[in-house]
């Protein structure tokens, strides 16, 4: 039987691991990121993949950095026939890519060669794409540049955000790997080289990408808000304090103003002028406060028409 080492970290990856076990594959070990402090209280928290591995009764290894020769050797000593990764969060050393006889494959949440990198789902939504997908590919020592084995497309709805697309793409990736894995093990799968002229990148989201630029069109800001929802969340500034914008929508107004200007206060939203059109903020989180609906925020004397978001 083919010995598989599975490497993954977030909730996106857990259903893929579960499918491997349910389909009867021999997962000899699960490699995931170390437990990290989470939240304001810094509670040491297991990764979703570790939780799933424990539930499935699988051994777990949590290296700090696989570039460390000693930690790498632990994985090499497992002598896997195949390594499967899905949002693992570390770059695999060349020695590990070359060791398994069937290679190392990755379940990547984009239609490669588009959106190579660590934030393909966020970036596709921020860019206003109407479709993305999942690619199963061989891993090489260049970022997401290996040969494509199989792909499946997934539409992005107007109301979709990063959270909903994570779930959709996780399910699509699980089914795609389920359908593709037998041919990989049999050595009958396709290998399609990526077209380097079509490459785009989706680097990890920076703090600057989270900040709203009100001079941009309302549609672009709406895509930014949903592309950063529910993490890391877009933000703006009001009275020199940051305000997280959890949700918003395009909306019309009979008034106009300068970008960032509060045009009017609706029952359920704060209507703000953008570079082109009006954005209605419907859910927000002032500094030091909890996330709340705009209608609740507006119950207090906090903001008025003519004020500005910076």
VEXDREN-2710 file (C-alpha; in Angstrom, 1 decimal):
% VEXDREN-2710
k/r/px/py/pz
1/UNK/0.0/0.0/0.0
2/UNK/1.2/3.6/-0.8
3/UNK/2.5/5.3/2.3
4/UNK/1.3/8.9/2.5
5/UNK/2.5/11.8/4.6
6/UNK/-0.1/14.5/4.7
7/UNK/0.9/18.1/5.4
8/UNK/-1.6/20.8/6.1
9/UNK/-2.7/23.3/8.7
10/UNK/-6.0/25.3/8.5
11/UNK/-9.6/24.2/8.3
12/UNK/-9.3/24.2/4.5
13/UNK/-7.1/21.1/4.8
14/UNK/-9.0/19.0/7.4
15/UNK/-11.7/17.6/5.0
16/UNK/-8.9/16.5/2.6
17/UNK/-7.2/14.6/5.3
18/UNK/-10.5/13.0/6.4
19/UNK/-11.2/11.9/2.9
20/UNK/-7.9/10.1/2.6
21/UNK/-8.6/8.1/5.7
22/UNK/-12.2/7.4/4.7
23/UNK/-11.0/6.2/1.3
24/UNK/-8.7/3.7/2.9
25/UNK/-5.3/5.3/2.1
26/UNK/-2.4/4.7/4.4
27/UNK/-1.6/8.0/6.0
28/UNK/1.5/7.2/8.1
29/UNK/1.8/10.7/9.6
30/UNK/0.3/14.1/9.6
31/UNK/2.6/17.1/9.6
32/UNK/1.2/20.5/10.7
33/UNK/2.3/23.8/12.1
34/UNK/3.1/24.0/15.9
35/UNK/0.3/25.1/18.3
36/UNK/0.1/28.9/18.5
37/UNK/-1.3/31.4/20.9
38/UNK/-4.7/32.6/19.6
39/UNK/-6.9/35.6/20.7
40/UNK/-6.5/38.3/23.2
41/UNK/-5.9/35.8/26.0
42/UNK/-3.2/34.0/23.9
43/UNK/-4.7/30.6/24.4
44/UNK/-2.4/27.9/23.0
45/UNK/-4.4/26.4/20.2
46/UNK/-4.1/23.3/18.0
47/UNK/-4.3/23.6/14.2
48/UNK/-7.6/22.3/12.7
49/UNK/-5.5/19.6/10.9
50/UNK/-4.0/18.5/14.2
51/UNK/-7.5/18.3/15.7
52/UNK/-8.7/16.2/12.8
53/UNK/-5.6/13.9/12.9
54/UNK/-6.1/13.2/16.6
55/UNK/-9.8/12.5/16.0
56/UNK/-8.7/10.0/13.3
57/UNK/-6.1/8.4/15.5
58/UNK/-3.1/9.5/13.3
59/UNK/0.4/10.4/14.5
60/UNK/1.1/14.1/14.3
61/UNK/4.5/15.9/13.8
62/UNK/4.8/19.7/14.3
63/UNK/8.1/21.0/13.1
64/UNK/8.9/24.7/13.7
65/UNK/10.9/24.9/10.5
66/UNK/11.4/22.1/8.0
67/UNK/14.6/23.9/6.8
68/UNK/16.1/22.8/10.1
69/UNK/18.0/19.6/9.1
70/UNK/17.1/17.7/12.3
71/UNK/13.3/18.4/11.8
72/UNK/13.5/17.6/8.1
73/UNK/15.2/14.3/8.9
74/UNK/12.3/13.2/11.0
75/UNK/10.0/13.4/7.9
76/UNK/12.6/11.8/5.6
77/UNK/12.9/8.9/8.0
78/UNK/9.2/8.2/7.6
79/UNK/10.1/7.1/4.0
80/UNK/6.7/8.2/2.4
81/UNK/5.9/7.0/-1.1
82/UNK/3.9/10.2/-1.6
83/UNK/3.7/13.6/0.2
84/UNK/0.4/15.5/-0.1
85/UNK/0.2/19.1/1.0
86/UNK/-2.7/21.4/1.4
87/UNK/-2.1/24.9/2.8
88/UNK/0.7/23.6/5.0
89/UNK/2.3/27.0/5.5
90/UNK/6.0/26.2/5.1
91/UNK/8.2/25.8/2.0
92/UNK/9.3/22.2/1.6
93/UNK/13.0/21.6/1.2
94/UNK/14.2/20.1/-2.1
95/UNK/15.3/16.9/-0.3
96/UNK/11.8/16.3/0.8
97/UNK/10.4/17.0/-2.7
98/UNK/12.7/14.5/-4.2
99/UNK/12.5/11.7/-1.7
100/UNK/9.1/10.1/-2.3
101/UNK/9.0/7.8/-5.3
102/UNK/5.6/9.2/-6.3
103/UNK/6.7/12.8/-5.6
104/UNK/5.1/15.6/-3.6
105/UNK/1.8/17.0/-4.7
106/UNK/-0.1/20.1/-3.6
107/UNK/-3.8/21.0/-3.4
108/UNK/-3.7/24.7/-4.3
109/UNK/-6.8/27.0/-4.2
110/UNK/-6.5/28.7/-7.6
111/UNK/-6.5/27.8/-11.3
112/UNK/-2.8/27.9/-11.8
113/UNK/-0.8/29.6/-13.2
114/UNK/-3.1/32.3/-11.8
115/UNK/-2.6/33.3/-8.2
116/UNK/0.5/31.5/-7.1
117/UNK/1.3/32.2/-3.5
118/UNK/-0.2/32.1/0.0
119/UNK/-3.4/34.1/-0.4
120/UNK/-5.0/33.0/-3.7
121/UNK/-8.6/33.0/-2.3
122/UNK/-8.3/36.5/-0.8
123/UNK/-6.7/37.9/-3.9
124/UNK/-9.2/36.5/-6.4
125/UNK/-12.1/38.1/-4.6
126/UNK/-10.3/41.4/-4.1
127/UNK/-9.6/41.4/-7.8
128/UNK/-13.3/40.9/-8.5
129/UNK/-12.9/37.6/-10.2
130/UNK/-16.1/35.7/-11.0
131/UNK/-14.4/32.3/-11.0
132/UNK/-11.5/30.6/-9.3
133/UNK/-10.8/26.9/-8.6
134/UNK/-8.5/24.2/-7.3
135/UNK/-5.3/22.8/-8.9
136/UNK/-3.6/19.6/-8.0
137/UNK/0.0/19.9/-9.0
138/UNK/3.5/18.5/-8.5
139/UNK/5.6/20.5/-6.2
140/UNK/9.0/21.9/-7.3
141/UNK/11.5/24.2/-5.6
142/UNK/9.8/27.3/-7.1
143/UNK/6.6/28.8/-5.7
144/UNK/3.6/26.9/-7.1
145/UNK/5.4/26.3/-10.4
146/UNK/5.1/22.6/-10.8
147/UNK/3.3/20.6/-13.5
148/UNK/-0.5/20.6/-13.3
149/UNK/-2.2/17.2/-12.7
150/UNK/-5.8/18.2/-12.6
151/UNK/-8.1/21.3/-12.1
152/UNK/-11.6/22.2/-11.3
153/UNK/-13.3/25.6/-11.5
154/UNK/-15.6/27.1/-8.8
155/UNK/-17.7/30.2/-9.4
156/UNK/-17.4/33.2/-7.1
157/UNK/-20.9/34.6/-6.3
158/UNK/-21.5/38.3/-5.8
159/UNK/-22.1/37.8/-2.1
160/UNK/-19.3/35.3/-1.6
161/UNK/-16.4/36.2/0.7
162/UNK/-13.1/34.5/1.7
163/UNK/-14.9/32.5/4.4
164/UNK/-17.5/31.0/2.0
165/UNK/-15.0/30.4/-0.7
166/UNK/-12.6/28.6/1.7
167/UNK/-15.4/26.1/2.4
168/UNK/-16.4/25.8/-1.3
169/UNK/-12.8/25.3/-2.5
170/UNK/-12.0/22.9/0.4
171/UNK/-14.9/20.7/-0.7
172/UNK/-13.9/21.0/-4.4
173/UNK/-10.3/20.2/-3.6
174/UNK/-11.3/17.2/-1.6
175/UNK/-13.4/15.8/-4.4
176/UNK/-10.8/16.6/-7.0
177/UNK/-8.0/14.8/-5.1
178/UNK/-10.4/11.8/-4.5
179/UNK/-10.9/11.5/-8.2
180/UNK/-7.2/12.2/-9.2
181/UNK/-5.3/10.2/-6.6
182/UNK/-5.8/6.7/-8.1
183/UNK/-4.1/7.9/-11.4
184/UNK/-1.2/9.5/-9.5
185/UNK/-0.6/6.3/-7.6
186/UNK/-0.9/4.2/-10.8
187/UNK/1.4/6.6/-12.7
188/UNK/-1.1/7.3/-15.4
189/UNK/-2.0/10.9/-14.5
190/UNK/-1.5/13.9/-16.8
191/UNK/1.4/16.4/-16.4
192/UNK/0.8/19.8/-17.9
193/UNK/3.5/22.5/-17.8
194/UNK/2.3/25.9/-16.6
195/UNK/2.3/28.7/-19.1
196/UNK/4.8/31.2/-17.5
197/UNK/3.3/34.1/-19.6
198/UNK/0.0/33.7/-17.7
199/UNK/1.5/33.7/-14.2
200/UNK/0.0/36.0/-11.5
201/UNK/0.8/36.1/-7.8
202/UNK/-1.2/36.3/-4.6
203/UNK/1.3/37.1/-1.8
204/UNK/0.2/36.9/1.8
205/UNK/-2.0/39.9/2.7
206/UNK/-0.1/42.9/3.9
207/UNK/-1.3/45.4/6.4
208/UNK/-1.4/48.0/3.7
209/UNK/-3.8/45.9/1.6
210/UNK/-6.2/45.9/4.5
211/UNK/-6.6/49.7/4.6
212/UNK/-9.5/51.2/2.6
213/UNK/-8.6/53.8/0.0
214/UNK/-11.9/55.8/-0.4
215/UNK/-10.7/57.3/-3.7
216/UNK/-11.3/53.9/-5.3
217/UNK/-14.6/52.9/-6.8
218/UNK/-17.3/51.5/-4.5
219/UNK/-17.2/48.1/-6.3
220/UNK/-13.4/47.8/-5.7
221/UNK/-13.8/48.6/-2.0
222/UNK/-16.7/46.2/-1.7
223/UNK/-14.5/43.5/-3.3
224/UNK/-11.8/44.4/-0.8
225/UNK/-14.1/44.1/2.2
226/UNK/-15.4/40.7/1.2
227/UNK/-12.0/39.5/0.1
228/UNK/-10.7/40.2/3.6
229/UNK/-13.8/38.8/5.4
230/UNK/-13.7/37.1/7.9
231/UNK/-10.0/37.6/8.2
232/UNK/-7.9/39.7/8.4
233/UNK/-10.7/42.3/7.8
234/UNK/-10.5/45.6/6.0
235/UNK/-10.2/48.8/8.0
236/UNK/-10.4/52.6/7.8
237/UNK/-9.8/55.4/10.3
238/UNK/-12.3/57.7/12.0
239/UNK/-11.2/60.4/14.4
240/UNK/-7.7/59.0/14.3
241/UNK/-8.8/55.6/15.5
242/UNK/-9.0/52.5/13.3
243/UNK/-12.4/51.0/12.5
244/UNK/-12.7/47.5/11.1
245/UNK/-15.3/47.2/8.3
246/UNK/-16.7/43.8/8.5
247/UNK/-19.3/44.1/5.8
248/UNK/-20.6/46.7/3.3
249/UNK/-22.5/46.9/0.0
250/UNK/-22.9/49.2/-3.0
251/UNK/-25.9/51.5/-2.6
252/UNK/-27.2/54.6/-4.2
253/UNK/-27.7/57.9/-2.5
254/UNK/-29.3/61.2/-3.6
255/UNK/-26.3/63.0/-2.2
256/UNK/-22.7/63.3/-3.3
257/UNK/-19.5/64.4/-1.6
258/UNK/-15.8/63.8/-1.4
259/UNK/-14.2/60.4/-1.1
260/UNK/-14.5/59.2/2.5
261/UNK/-17.3/61.6/3.4
262/UNK/-20.3/60.3/5.3
263/UNK/-23.2/61.3/3.1
264/UNK/-26.1/60.1/5.2
265/UNK/-27.1/57.7/8.0
266/UNK/-29.6/55.1/7.0
267/UNK/-31.5/52.9/9.4
268/UNK/-29.1/50.1/8.8
269/UNK/-26.0/51.6/7.3
270/UNK/-23.5/54.5/7.0
271/UNK/-23.4/55.7/3.5
272/UNK/-20.0/56.9/2.4
273/UNK/-18.8/58.5/-0.8
274/UNK/-16.1/56.7/-2.8
275/UNK/-14.2/57.7/-5.9
276/UNK/-17.1/56.3/-7.9
277/UNK/-20.3/55.5/-6.3
278/UNK/-21.5/55.0/-2.7
279/UNK/-20.6/52.3/-0.2
280/UNK/-23.0/51.4/2.6
281/UNK/-21.2/50.2/5.7
282/UNK/-23.5/47.7/7.4
283/UNK/-21.2/46.0/9.9
284/UNK/-18.2/47.5/11.7
285/UNK/-16.0/47.3/14.8
286/UNK/-14.8/50.5/16.4
287/UNK/-11.4/50.4/18.1
288/UNK/-11.6/48.6/21.4
289/UNK/-15.2/47.5/20.8
290/UNK/-17.0/44.4/19.7
291/UNK/-18.1/43.8/16.1
292/UNK/-21.6/45.2/15.6
293/UNK/-24.3/46.0/13.0
294/UNK/-24.3/49.5/11.8
295/UNK/-27.9/50.0/13.1
296/UNK/-26.6/49.3/16.6
297/UNK/-23.6/51.5/16.3
298/UNK/-25.9/54.3/15.1
299/UNK/-27.9/54.2/18.3
300/UNK/-25.2/56.3/20.0
301/UNK/-24.2/59.9/19.0
302/UNK/-21.0/58.7/17.4
303/UNK/-21.0/59.8/13.8
304/UNK/-22.9/62.2/11.5
305/UNK/-23.3/63.3/7.9
306/UNK/-20.3/65.4/6.8
307/UNK/-17.8/63.5/8.9
308/UNK/-14.9/61.7/7.1
309/UNK/-13.3/58.3/7.1
310/UNK/-9.6/58.8/6.4
END
